[in-house]
Each structure stands twice: as C-alpha cells, then as structure tokens.
Amino acid sequence: MITGSGGMLGHDLVAVLSRQPDAVVTALPHALLDVSDAAAVSDAVAGHDVVVNAAAWTDVDRAEDCEEEATAVNGHGTRNVALACREHGARLLHISTDYVFSGHGTEPYDEDAPADPVNAYGRSKAVGEAAIAELLPDAGYVVRTAWLYGARGSNFVATMTDLAARQEFVDVVDDQWGQPTWSYALAERLALLGYSALAGTAPAGRYHGTASGAATWYDLARAVFELSGLDADRVRPVSSAAYARKARRPAYSILGHRRWEAADLKPLEDWRTMLAEALREIGPAHTRR
C-alpha cells in the first residue's frame, strides 16, 4: 500500500511496483486517505504486507506559520500509519528528509546521527521518525531523501528547464550542499528494500535514500544546462542571502549510506550519472511543471 501516491515519488512508486508480477498495489492519494484519520488508516492498512508512507506536508516555508498543522500530518499522521502497521503486522517504509539535521555538519551525516532540525518542517518530520522507532523497532524503515526531482510536480530540475527557455541568465545558490536524487531511482530502491524487508534480509531502522556524491544547487543547475546541450555559463552563482526564505535551510545536507550494506544493497549511484539517465528517460520537456 502506498499513501500519498499522487505526488512525484508516489507516482513513481506505483509505476515501479505495478511492473512486479507478484505485487498487488493499493495507491491512496490524499483525496482517498487522510493519514490524520487513525480509523481510516487502520482500515486501509489491513490486508497489506508492506506500506510505503509517502504522505507529507512539504511546504517548508508555510510550516513556519503552521507548525501544528504540519506536525498533524508529518508527525501524528505518521504515528497513525505506524500504529496501523503494528496492529496488522505490516512492514512500514516511511519517507523522511535530510531536514531532520541542522546542516551544520562538515562530513556526511550517519543514519544514526541525532536529529537536530532547524525549522518547523524538520521538527514535524522528526516527530514522525520518533514514532516509528517507538512503535515499529523491528518492522519500521525510515528512508530519508533530499533534493528530489522527477517527471511530475514542481522540482528544481523542472524549474531550471523552464528558466533556460525564458531567461538569458539564471542565478542559483552556491552555498548549500546536497545530493540531487531522481525520484524514479529512489522508487526502484524502495521496491527492493520492501522485498528485502519481507524476506528478512534488511534490518529495520534508518536508511538514506539519496544519490551518491555531493553538489550545490549551482552545480546541479550547470549540469542540467550541460546535459540539455545549453551553455552552462548562463548559470551564475549567488549566496543564499540573495533568496531570503522564511524557513532556514540546512547548508550541508550530505547523507552517508552505510546502512545499505546491512541490507546487501548498494547505495544509489552518483548524482551526475543519475541526472544524465533521468534526462534521457524523461526528457527536458517532461520535467516541466
């Protein structure tokens, strides 16, 4: 079962799992399942072996003014899903975020590094992670991801493609570090993790579902231009101060991938290799909003 299936990652998960001959997929967008409704969540989880919780409040800036509402989804809603999985004996794969970390680090964050969020969104997601650790110590899988892009919805790669067609120059932040990750590649990895969880070969706990390597937003923008056959010098570096946002963003969001070894799975490939494959598969036109 997939909650939040109407989003970018949820859509890709449905596409990946629907091609598995032994998979029976129940896809539930927000219109069909509100994770803040505990009774509805329990009814939906019944009869499923694996639940992927991709439902989330993702408006980072608005969460600063609406932290209670964000926590109702990302924290208490996740708790409802975990409770239902415990009740019905299902494994839970929950999508979390790099924003549970402060971004003050200087080396990749280990999966077991303590959470230290600097904004309301990160705090709301940390509440959900804590609920899973409490309720599903042997059947809960928290998969943190970051900097997602794909064929659906609003995302940075789509924005760069749009701006390249409309502006001579594009100014992009060059002092925030992360790991650009193709949502379809993450969906494939989640499917493998789900099967491994069922087989008992992947230990429960926290995993980091991000591409390997490291980049700034500026690096990513230049790569999008280069791989699209455009002049990358049209991308100009600026500091974060040029784009003041209500919520603080982590300056360093590089995540370590140690835990995949325990599941006998390799980390996701380098972000540049991943981006090149994504643009070949979905094409620049299809990354637009």
Secondary structure as GFF3:
##gff-version 3
##sequence-region A 1 289
A	DSSP	beta_strand	2	3	.	.	.	ID=ss1
A	DSSP	alpha_helix	8	18	.	.	.	ID=ss2
A	DSSP	beta_strand	27	28	.	.	.	ID=ss3
A	DSSP	alpha_helix	38	45	.	.	.	ID=ss4
A	DSSP	beta_strand	50	53	.	.	.	ID=ss5
A	DSSP	alpha_helix	60	63	.	.	.	ID=ss6
A	DSSP	alpha_helix	67	71	.	.	.	ID=ss7
A	DSSP	pi_helix	72	77	.	.	.	ID=ss8
A	DSSP	alpha_helix	78	88	.	.	.	ID=ss9
A	DSSP	beta_strand	91	97	.	.	.	ID=ss10
A	DSSP	three_ten_helix	98	100	.	.	.	ID=ss11
A	DSSP	alpha_helix	120	135	.	.	.	ID=ss12
A	DSSP	beta_strand	140	145	.	.	.	ID=ss13
A	DSSP	beta_strand	148	149	.	.	.	ID=ss14
A	DSSP	alpha_helix	156	166	.	.	.	ID=ss15
A	DSSP	beta_strand	170	173	.	.	.	ID=ss16
A	DSSP	beta_strand	177	178	.	.	.	ID=ss17
A	DSSP	beta_strand	181	182	.	.	.	ID=ss18
A	DSSP	alpha_helix	183	199	.	.	.	ID=ss19
A	DSSP	beta_strand	205	208	.	.	.	ID=ss20
A	DSSP	beta_strand	215	216	.	.	.	ID=ss21
A	DSSP	alpha_helix	217	227	.	.	.	ID=ss22
A	DSSP	three_ten_helix	232	234	.	.	.	ID=ss23
A	DSSP	beta_strand	235	238	.	.	.	ID=ss24
A	DSSP	three_ten_helix	240	242	.	.	.	ID=ss25
A	DSSP	three_ten_helix	258	263	.	.	.	ID=ss26
A	DSSP	alpha_helix	271	286	.	.	.	ID=ss27
###
